[in-house]
């Protein structure tokens, strides 16, 4: 059974930084692709960043150059380093683990960017 627990969200001023963490349980982590999604109020959930088991990364255009996704397979944890945050980054951020065609989701962590 896979469980994902996000942490690290909070309130930050524009231009600030936050690092989100997602701790996974189970034996599939090292062979899984991991991703961060976000959902702003009244909007659809969107893909923010992905990292494969081979550590290939991909980013949404809106966060390129500002966000960095990384993983620590020994700790079964994926991170999202967010710099130069903007008010439009305000959303609930969700961790996703994909193994073959199975998707697992965390409960989300809220990020608010406001002065």
N, C-alpha and C positions, 0 to 999 in steps of 0.2 A: 504494500500500500504506500502510495506516494503522498506526502504532505508537504506543502510549501508555506513558509511563514515569512512574510515581509516585515521589515522594520526600517527605521531611519527617516520616515516622513516627518513633516512639521511645517512650521511657518518660517519663511525666510524672506528677506528683503530682495527686491530686484537687484541683480548683479551678484547675489550671493551664491553659495554652494551648499549642496547636500549630497550625501552618499546613502543610497538605498542598499539594503542587503536582503537576500532571499535565501533562507536556509531550507534545504531539502532533506527529506528522509528517504529511506529505501535504497535499493542497490542499483538503480538505473541511472544515477546522476551522471557518471563519467561518460556514458555512451549516449547521453541525451543532448539535444539542442536546447538552449535556454533563451528566454526572451523576456523583455519588459514591454508591457503595453500600458496605455493610459486611457482614461475616460474622463473628459471634462463634463461638467453639468450640462445636460441637454444635448450632448454630442455622442457620436458613436465611439466605441473603443477603437483605438488606433495603435498600430505597431510602432514602438519607439526604437528598439534595438534588439539585435539577435547575436548569439554567439554559438557556433557549432562545437561539437566535441573536439574538433581539430583547432578550435580557437579562431576560426574565421568569423569576422564581425561584419555587421551591416547596420546602417542607421537610417532613420527617417531624415529627409532633407531638412526638416525643421530643427533638428538637434545636432546635425553634423558639425563637428568642431567644438561643440560645447559639452556633449555627453560622452562618457566612455563606459562600455560594458566590459566586464571581466569575470573570470570564474576561478575558483579554487576547488579543484576536484577532491583534494584531501579533506577539506572542510565541508564539501557538498554545498557550497555557497556561491551564488552569483551576485555581482555588485553592479550598481549603476552610479557612477560618479557624475554629478550634474553641476556644471559650472555656468557662470554668466546667466543665471536663471532670469526668466522673464515672466511677467504676469500671465502670459498665455501658456506657460508650462503648468499652471495650476490644474490639478486633476487628481483623481485616484490612480495610483500606479499599481499594476498587477504583474506578478511574476508568472511565467509560463514555462512548463517543462514539456518538451515533445520527445517521445520515444516511439519510433516507428510511426504509427498513425494514432497514437494515444496522446491526448492533451490533458495536462494537469494544471490547475490554477490555484493561486493563493487567494487570500481574502482581501488583499489590497492594503495600501498605505496611502494616506492622504498627504499631498504636497500643496501648500498654498504659498504663492509668491505675491507678496503685497507689502506696501510701505505703510 
